[in-house]
Amino acid sequence: MKLIKLFSLSVILLIAPKVISQDFKLGKVSVAELEQKMHPKDSSAVAAILYKRGEARIEYDQNDGFITVTDVETRIKIYKKEGYDWANQKVWYYNTSTLKERVFFNDAVTYNLVNGKVEKTKLKSDGVFDEVLNKYRGQKKITMPNVKEGSVIEFRYTIKCPSYSMIRDWDFQTSIPVNYSEFSTYIPEYYVFNSRQKGYIFPKITTLKNPKSVIFTSKDRSDHGNVSKTTFSNDKLEYLENQTTYIAIDFPAMKEEAYINNIDNYTSSVQHELSLIKYPNSPMKQYSADWSSVVKTIYDYDDFGPELNKTGYFEDDLKALLAGVNTTEEKIQLILNHVKTNVKWNGYTGYGCDSGVKKAYKEKTGNIADINLMLTAMLRYSGLTANPVLLSTRSNGIALFPNRTAFNYVIAAVETPNGNILIDATDKLSTPNVLPLRVLNWSGRLIRKDGTSDEIDLMPSKISNDIIFMNYSIDPEGKVTGKTRRQCTDYNAMLVRDVIDGVKEEEYLEKLENNNNKIEISEYSRLNEKELLKPTIETYSFTGNSLTEVIGGKIYVNPMLFFTNDKNPFKQEVREYPVDFSFPFADKYNISIQIPDGFAVETLPAPVAYTMENNLGSFKFNIVATGNLLQLSVVHQINEAIVSTEKYDMLKEYYKGMVAKETEKIVLKRI
């Protein structure tokens, strides 16, 4: 399956021609840039990045040693009011007890063309904000002044990081066109970083080696009798600095499409991960180079592996809970419910414990690792073969390259003869093998006690059903009266429970009525809202005055009423990204239609059956008339959670045919 076109740095360097960077300078905004009414290559663009240049330098500081300084300067053109958000810029930074970064904005100016002359408005201090995002991160934010349609804004910021091991990711694409983007890294020869790119288009790359030197100043104090003397000496260290420059010219905007996991997965960007350190006259220190070594390193962290060995805090509770219980399924369900009931998620992700499992259990709250490593430990204690699974959430992106920061989440897996059972105790609606949607992100890495690991598929393979039973009658004026029963299983049931959770029934029904052609609902009931292992069931009666059309004495009706799929979500001629449905599903409809006395069927949609290649999915539509009763059966089934771009044309045609058939109308005429 094609996911993302990936190239190693070495391959790109072999084919990249010499690239000359363009001479952009802050403060040199032209009248032509201000006069431009629309983007020359994308007339729909609300704004565009005219140029963006960044440098990440690992340089020596006399107080902190080697640190990383990142300088970024940007010029943006605002074309439309919808692009005003680009006048609000923000940069996050680490703010922990062990890592404190600093961010500085400067040279922030808005340019407008007034009576043919360039007018400058500088950012004042009241347009700069410093926010706390969470206990790990802060954010520096600016709001540019005097922004209008046609404005050009410029700004510069610097990030100072007291570490040599972290280089920020650089995106060459975003949701607006990028005319020019340049990113350079300056890395002393002592540090080797793996550079990885993702996306569908790639920047040009050049490399240089620059001679550099550092002057070390040392102080020596000596005592001679009653006289103290301080002497200073300088030492010079010469080394090579590896410069790599990436240049992207005229990169198009990233366009949102239907059923995308996370568009950042497909955005052209470059990432860096520290691979090894080789100081003079010191042994080489190598960091994780493949997934096996990455997860082994993580397992050995104090806030991961050792937490799995702590059991004393829960042993008494578990002994009582599991008394007389023998089956794997019962153990899993009891332990899962015990953790979900007693420890609530505090909203923080991460594969490392924050409070620690013992404290989280006592205080009844913790982060993802606190809860799911606790869950894993309890499952092991019960005699099951349970192991943690590292993964990256949808919002964090797909873990493409081996590095310790690729993961931001951990769940539990129980190994059985029939495969792994995946479990997450941080979501009250999750059940074994029905995980929160946030973790359905391609694959994860299962780690065993001995340090071995395996890649495991996180995407569901079991079909989640949405089954509709509906019967309705039509009166001579076209009014529809009927009853509906909807039954959902697995992920579809989880979605239903998520929608109704904490919502008043009156509010829920009002939304249901408005979303279904303003029907009126009565006799509503639901079953199994809290019984998570059972399907959700909703039943209700309804009436609708706008579900049919009466024209010239004839009644026109879509037989599926408000369940009709009337739009094809796949409109693009070419699809660059995989289609992500999250889980395989089957929508099934059994509908009985009573036509009014004095009417007969003039036109009835013909039966059809579509089947895609390789069992990707199928659509069946069949309607039969018996007297005044019509019986309709519809099945729309997709068997793969993720559909590759190679299958997009087939999927698009499938949906086109399905929508065309479902929107065909029954025509009733008087007799």
N, C-alpha and C positions, 0 to 999 in steps of 0.2 A: 504494500500500500504506500502510495506516495504521500508523504506528510509535508516535508519542507526540503527544498533543495539545499543541501549543505555542502560547503567546500572547505577543505582545510586551508589554513593560511599559506602553507607551502605551495599548494597547487595554484592558488590565485597569484602568488608572487611570480610564478613561472610564466604566466600568460599576461600579466598586467603590463601595459605599455607605460612609458614615462608620463607622469601626470604633473602638470604645473598648477599650483594653487593660484586662485584668483586674488587680486589685491583689493579686498574689501576693507574698509575702515569705518569704525563708528564715527558718527558726526558728518559723514560725507553723503547724506541723502540727497538724491537728485530730484529736480523738478519732474523729470519723466516718471520716476517711481511714484511720485505723489499724484500725477495726472492719470495714471493707469486706472481704468475703470473696472477691468476684469482680468482674470488671469489668462494669459495668451494660450495656454494649453488645457485649461479646465475652467470653462465659463461658469460652472456651478460652484466654484470654490468661494467660500465666504471670507477666506484669508489665505495667505501664503507665507511661507518662510523664505524670504529673499536670500538670506544667507545665515548660516550658523557655524561658528568655528569654536572648537574646543581643544584644550591641551591638558593632558594629565601627566604631571611630572613627579617622579620620585626623586626628591632632592634632599640634601643633607641640612639638618638644623642643629645648631650648636647645643641646644638644650634637649631636643627630643630624638636626635639621630635622624635616620632616614624617614621622611614623611611623604605623604602624597598631597600635592596641590593641584586642583583642577580649576582652570579658568575657562569660562564660556562667554562668548559674545554673540548676540542674536539681533537680527533685523526682521521685522514682520510687517507685512502689508495687510491692512484691513479693507476688504472690499464691500462687505455688507454688514448690516446691524447684527445678523446672526453670528458674525465673527467677533463681536465685542468681547466674548469670553477670553480671547487670546490676549487681551490687555491685562488679564489677571494671570500672573506668573507665580509659580511656587516651586521651591526646592526643599526636599526633605533632608534631614541630617540625623545621624546617630547622637543620642544623648543619654548615655548610661554611665554607671560609675567607672567602667573600665575603658570606655570609648566615647570621647566627646569631640564631635566635629563642630566646625564653625562655618557659617555661610555669610557672605557679604555681597550685597547688591550695590552697584554704582553705575554712573553714566547712563541712567535711565531717562530717556527723553521721548516725548511724543512730537511728531512733525505733522503739520497741516499746511495746505496751500491756501493762503488767504489773499485775495486780490492779486493773484499771480506771484506772490512772494512767499517764501518758506518761513513759517512761524514755528518756533520751538517752545515747548512747555516742559520744564524739567520736573521730575518726580521730587516731591517734598517728603519730609519725614513722616507726615501723617498718612502717606500712602504705603508705608512699610509696616508689616505686621509679623510678629513672631508667635507661633502657635505651638501648643503641645498636642501631638497626635496621639501618643500613648506613652507608656512608661519607658519605651525604648527609643522613640523618635520624636523630634520636633520638626517644625516646618517654617521656613522664612518665605514670606509672601509679599508681593507688590501689586498694587492696582494703579495702572498707568493713568495719568490725567488727560482730560480734554480729548478723548478718543471719539472720532467720528468716522463715517463712511469715507474712505479714501486716506485715512491717517496711515502713517508709517511710525512704528514704535521701535526703539532700540534699547538694549540694556546689556549689562555685563554682570556676571556674578562669579565669585570665587568660593570654592569649598576647600577648607583646610582639614585634612584628616591626619591624626597623629599615628598613622600606621603606614607601612610600606606594602601591605599585602592586599589592598583593596583598590581596584580601579573601577569606577562607575561604568555601567553599560551605556552605550551610545546608540541612539536610534537615528537612522538615516531617513526614516519615514514616519509620518504621523497622519492624522485625519485630514490634513490640508496638504497641498503640493509643497515640495521642498525644491527650490531652485538650485541651492548650493549648500552642501553640508560637508564640513571638513573636521576630522578628528585625528589628533596626533598623540601618541604616547612616547614618553622619554623615560627609559628604564635603564638604570645602571646594570652593567654586565653581571653583577652578583645575583640578580633576580631573573628567573625565567618564568614567564607567564605563558599559559596556553591561551591562544586567541581563537575564538570560534565565531562564525557568522551564521545567521539564520535569515530566512526570507526567500523571496523569489527573484530579487534583483540585488546586485552586489556593487559596492563601491570599488574604485580602482585603488591600488595599494602601492606605495613606495617605501623603501627602507634606507636608512643611513646609519653610519656609525660615527659618533661625535666624540672627540677627545674631551675629557672633563677632569677637573681636579677639585679636591676639597682640602682646605687648610684646617687642621686640628690645632687648637690652642690649649696648652696644658699649663697648669700652675704648680709651682713647687715652693714650699716654705722651708727654710732652714734656720736653725738657731745657732748663733755664735756667741756664747756667753750670755750677756743680757740683751743682745741685739738679735732681732728677728729679721730675716730677709726673704722677700718673695720674688721669685724669678718666673718669667713667662717664656715659654718656648713654643715654636710652631713646627708642625709636621705637615708635609704635603703628600696627599694620596692622589695618584693619577689613575684614572680608569676610563673605560669606554662606555659610552651611553648609546643604547640602541633606540633609534628613532623610527617609528612606524607611522605613516600618514595614510589615512583613508579619505578619499574624496568621492562624493556622490553628487551628480549633476542631473537636474530635472527628474527627480524621483516623484512618481505620482502619489496622490493621496490614497490612504488606505480606506476602502469603502466597506462599510458594514453590509453583510449579506445574511440571509436567513440561516439559522442553525449553525452559527459559528461558536466554537468552544470559547476561545479567547483570541481576539484578533491580534494581540501582541505576539502570539506564537508565530505569526506569519509576516511580521513587520521586519524589514531589513534592519539589522542591528549587529553590533559586535560586542562580545562579552570577553572578559579576561579572568583567568583563574591562576593564582600562584601555583607553580608546578614544583620549583625547587629553588634552594638558596645555596650559593657556593661562595662563601667569603674566603679571602686569601688566608692561607695557612690554617684552614679549618675544614673539618669533614663536611661533605655535602649533605644538606638536609632535603630529602625528597618528600613532597606532599602527594596526596592521592592522585593517581594517574588513570585509574579505571574504576568502574562501579564497585567491584569487589573490595578494593582497598578503601574506597570512599566510605562504604557502609561499615567496614571493619573499624575504621577510625571513629566513626560516629558511635558505634556500639561501645567502644572503650571510653567514651566521655563519661565523666562522673555523673552527669545529669541524665544519663541514658541507661547503659547496661547495668550498673550497680543498683539502680532503682528497681530493676526487675527482680533482684534477689531479696528484697525486703518483703517479709510476709507477716511478721509478728503483729502488726497493727490490725490485720483483718482475720486472723486465723479463727478466733472464737466465733465471730459472726458467721464465717463461712461453714464451719463445722455444723452449726445449728441450721443454717440454710440448706445444706446439702444432705442432711440426714435422710437415709433411705433412698436417695436419688442415684441412679446408675447409668442412665442413657446419656449419650453425648448431647443430644438435642435438649434434654431437660437441664443438664448442667449449664449449657451455654445460655439458655433463656433465663434461668434463675439468676445467674451471675450478672448477665447483661442488665436485667431489670434492677438488680440490687445496686449496681454502680449508677445507673441512670437516676434512680430514686434518691440516692444518698449524696451524690457529688454532681454539682452543676457546673457547666462550662462557663468560664469568665470572659469568653470572647477572644482570648489570645490563642493564636496558632503557635506552631513550633514543635520540633521533634525532641527538644530538650526540656526537662522538667523545670518549672519555675518555683513553685512552692516545695516540690518534692512530694512523692506519693503519700507518705505518712501524714504530713501536714495537711495536704489536700483532703485526705479522708477524714481527718479530724475536723477541719474547718468547713467541709462540705462544698468546697469550690476549688477549681484549678484550671490550668490551661489544657490544651489538647493532649500533651505528653503526660501530664500528671494523671489524667483520667484514663487514657488508653494504655499506658504502661501499667497502671494499677489493674486495669481489666485483664491485661495479658498475664500478669503475675497471679491473679486469682484463678484464671483458667488453667495455668500450669499447676497451681496448688491442688486443683480438683482432679488432677491426673490426666488432663488433656495435653496434647502436643500443640502448644500455642506459642506463637512468635510474633514479634512486632513487624509491621510493614511500613517502610518509609515511602512517602509519596509527595507529590507537589499538587496543590489544589488548582482548580480551574483558573482562579484569579491570579495565581502565582505563575502560571504558564507551564508548558510541558518541560519536563526535565530531559533536555536534549543531550547535555554534555556531562561527563563525570566531574562533579564538584560537590563540595559539602553544602553549598548554599542553594543547590538545585531543589532540595527538599524543604518543606515547611510544615509537615504534618506526619502523624503516625497513627495507624490503626492496628487492630489485632487480627491474626489469622489462626484458625484452628485447622490443623492438617488431619484429614480423614481419608479412608480408602476411596471415597468418591470425589476427592478434591478438597480445595481449601474453602473454609467458611469464613467470610470476611465480616468483621464486626467493628462498630464504632459506637461508643457509649456517650458521646457528647451531644447527640441529637435525640430528643425524646421520641421522635417519630421513626427512628431507624430500627430495623430488625436484622437478624442474621441474613447476610447477602443482599440486603436492601439498605444501601449506604446513603448518607446525605449526598445530594447532587454535587455539592462542592468538591467531593473527592473523586468523582467519576472522570478521571483525567488520564486516560490511556493505560499506563502501567505503573507499578510500584516495585519496591525491592524488599523481599522478605529476608530477615536476618535470623539465623539460628544461634544457639548458645555457643557453638564452636567457631563462630565467625564466618561460616559459609553463608552464601546468599543466593537467591534466585529471583529473576524478574518474574512478576506475576501480573496477569491481566486484571485490570480493575473494572473493565467495561462489562456490564451484565450481558448474559447470553439468553437468559430466560425471558420469554415473552410476557410483557405486562398487558393485561387485558382491560379494555373499556367497553363494556357490553350494555347496549341500550335496548330495552323492550319498550315499544311505544304503540299505543292504539289510539286512533282519533277518528272523529266523524266530522264531515263537512255539511253545513246546512245550505239551503238554496241561495242564501245571501253571501255565502263564502266564509261564514264564521266557523272557526275550528274549535272543537272541544275534545280533550283527550286526557290520557294518563301516561306517565312515563316512569320507568324503573331503570335506574342506572347502577351497574355493579362494576367496581374497579378492583384490580388486584395489584399487588407488589408496588412498583414505582408509581403507577397511576393512582393507586390508593394513597400512597404517601403524599402525592401532589394534592389530592382532594382534602386530606386531613390538614395539610399545611394551609390551604385556603380557608377552611372553616375554623381553624384553631384560633380561639380568642375572639371570634367575630360573633356578634349578636345575630340570632337567626333572622330577625326582621331585616337587618342590614344586608345579610347574605342573600336573602330572597329578593330584595329590591334590586340588587346588582344582577342576580340571575334573570330577573324579569327584563331589565333594561338591555342586557346582552343578548336576549333571545326575542328580538322584534316586539318588545313591549307586551309580552304575554302577561296574563294574570295567573298567579299560582295559588293554589289552595291545597289543603289536606297533605301538607308536606311532612315527611318523616324521614329519619335516617337511622341506620343500624351500624353497629360495630365501629363507632367513632373512636373508641378507646381500645378496642380489641385489635391490636396491631397485626396479629397473625391472620386475621380474617379479612375478607374483602369489604370495602365500604359499600353500602347500599343506600341509595336515595330514591324515594318515591314521591310523586306529587301529581296532582291534577292541574290542568291548565286550560285556559281559553285564550283565543287570539282573534282579533278583528282585522289584522293586517298581515296575515300569513298566506293569503291567496289574493288573486286579482280576478275581478269579475268584469269582463269586457264583452259587450254585445250579447249578453245572455249566456256566455260561456264562462266556466270557472277554470282558472289556470293556477296550478299549485306545484311547488317543488315537493316531491313526496317525502323528503327527509326533513322538511320544515327548517327549524333553526339549527339542525345538526348538519346542514349542507356545507360542504367545503366549496366555497365559491371563488377562491383566489388561489392561484398557483404561487407558492412562496419562492419558486426558483425562476427568476426572470432574466438573469444575466446570460448573455450568449456564451461567455467563457467563465468558468468557476476556478479561481485560484486556490481555494481552501477546501479541505474536506468538509463534508456535511456531517454534523454531529447531532444526532437525535437524542443522545444521552443514554437511551436504552431501547431495545427492540420492543415493538408494541403491536397490538392488534385492536383495531376499532371495529366492533361488530354491531350491526343494527338489525333488529327484527321488528318490522313495522306493519301494523294492520290498519287499513284505511277504509272507512265506511263512507261511500258516496251517497249523496242525498237521493231520496225517491224522486222520480221524474227526470233523472239524469242518467246518461250512459257515457262510457269512455269513448272519446273521439281519437285521442292520441295517447299512447303509452310508450315510455322509453323502452328501447330494445335491450335485452340482456347482453352483458358483455363480461369477458374475463381476460384480464391482463396478467401476465407473469413475466417478471424481469429475469434476466439471465443469472445463473449461479444462485438461484433461490434468494435473491436479494429482497424480493417482496412480491405481493400479488394483490390484485383488486378484482372483486367479483360483485356484480350487480345483477339481480334477477327479480323481476316483478311479474306476478301472475294475477289475472282477474278471474274471479268467480262470482258471477252475479253482481251485486252491489258491493262486494268485498274485494279489496286489493291486498295482496300479500307481498311485501318487499323484504328482500334479504340483501344486505350489503356487508362486505368484509374488506377492510383495508389493512394490510399487514406488512410491516417492515421488519426484516429478520436480522439486520445488522445495526448496531448502535452507531457505528461510524462508516460513512460511505466515501470512498476515495474519489479524487477528482476525475479519474479515468472513467468512473461510472456516472458522472454527472449528467451527461447528455441523455443517457437512458433513464435516469431518475427524473429529469425534467420532463421528458416526454410521457413518462408514467403519470406524473402529477397532472400534466396537461390533459391527458385522456380521462383521468379520474374526475377532475373538476368539470370537464365538459359533460360527462355523463351525469354527475350529481346535480348539475344545474339544469338539466333537461326537465321540462315540465309536463305534468299530466294535464290533458285538456278534457274537460267534462262538458258535454252539450246536453241541452234539454231534449227530451223525447216526447 
